[in-house]
Amino acid sequence: MKEVLLPELAESVVEGEILKWLVAEGESVTAEQPLCEVMTDKVTVELPSPFAGTVARLLVKEGDLVAVHAPILQLDETGGAASAGAAPAAGAQPSPEQAIQDTAENPATSDVQLPQTEQAQGAASGSASKDDDSSSLFQAFETGGAVRVQGLGQPGAATPSQAAREAGNLGATAAASRSGPGRVLAVPAARQLAREMGLDLQEVKGSGPNGRIRIADVAGHLKAQATPAPAAAGGGQGGLPVPPVQYRTPKGYEHLEDRVPLRGMRRAISNQMLASHLYTVRALTVDEVNLTQLVRFRSRVKDEAAAAGVKISYLPFIFKAVAAALKKYPSLNTSLDEATQEIVQKRYYNMGMAVATEAGLTVPVLRDVDKKSVYELAREVVDLSSRAQEGQLKPDELAGSTFAITNIGSIGALFSFPIINVPDAAILGIHSIQKRPIVNERDEVEVAHMMYLSLSFDHRLVDGAEAARFCKEVIRLLENPDRLMLEAM
């Protein structure tokens, strides 16, 4: 009997959601046959079976969030159906799950050798504020009778003591995190929500890896209380308590409502948006740009680009202008490491591109924008957008952005207040291009192609003056395509 563990789907990802089981208990499977669909950070991947056998037991249900390196399924290599409650034979080595649980309950045994299991290289990040990062797909295969789970391009393996600390039985480690000295283990957004609601985190049971308390745990605890929580300092108006949000169906309308579980991409979007709301100090600056010269320039090169097999839109030009402006105003290309309270200043320029799909909003990343030509960026925009619509993006294509752009104008919006894609410091909203009368430098009224820009930024990292100057630099480059081509290479 062997246990299949949830692999480290990508760097810094500490949990995944089991979207759908593709096998059933008692079913025979072959090596590399897909076992289930797993979602993390809005990417869905199929987990292949590391070896052939019979599914003895599914250890988790569809919709469950599972910690990396935690067991999800038992496979019987002999082909016989295994008894779920069978006791281990005398003298047999403990299962990886049991070894991890023993380690969690007795720290003195943290150097125990996990039997027949070698964990993926690289520990899951202890800072849950970076849970939205991901970098590689996974690979599962059999080596000498052991289930080996290894990140692609990441040779080596974590030590058994690391694996025990990171995977663990959630209940045991949650209790351990409260029994010892120090702060309760919780993601920053959950800690912030608890402060705002006047909630003691000691009362909350964490469901994340190592017993970490997530936003959903705090919200669930507040809902279970079913009573208003005391207001935090500076909270409700006039010192009134701030109640948790509770939905109640209007009487007589019960039969006119349908309920759908908050799962999959919608849950990932919900968590990301809540983290952005709770853990950024969001401010907005708005400006407008005259794109008349850029419209003419694109019209001149559109046929030439098509002949080269490139469908060219305005986005590649905007990406180039933004990358050049970020070099001039670097505070907008930073992140705040909540765990260490350090400002991370980045010398690379990866643009997140918000794409609306039928399943929900996703943000693929164009890397090293400053080093690529407009044609190269145009090809990437089309490729990433089309694969996002088809749900074919890889985890590393959704990670590592330093700044984000949302093209809400593509569906006709005139103006918006974009939500920051944490942990980025800012996001630029671009809107519909409209012909409007303007007064030119000669005091003449003329028709111009105008577009609003709305820049949301984290005021902890970016001052308002620098945000405004950044927008002016983007405008200068977009209004002068010749300067853009010369300066943004």
Secondary structure, DSSP 8 states (H G I E B T S, - for coil): -EEEE----STT--EEEEEEESS-TT-EE-TT-EEEEEEETTEEEEEE-SS-EEEEEE-S-TT-EEETT-EEEEEETTSS---TT----TT----HHHHHHHHHH-GGGTT---TTEE--SS---S-GGGTT-----EEEEEETTEEEEEETT--S---HHHHHHHS--HHHHHHHHHHSSS---B-HHHHHHHHHHT--GGG----SGGG-B-HHHHHHHHHHH-S-B---TT-SGGG--B--------TT-GGG-------HHHHHHHHHHHHHHHS--EEEEEEEEE-HHHHHHHHHHHHHHHHTT----SHHHHHHHHHHHHHHSGGGGEEEETTTTEEEE-SS--EEEEEEETTEEE--EE--GGGS-HHHHHHHHHHHHHHHHTT---GGGGS--SEEEEEGGGGT-S-------TTSSEEEEE---EEEEEE-TTS-EEEEEEEEEEEEEETTT--HHHHHHHHHHHHHHHH-HHHHHHH--
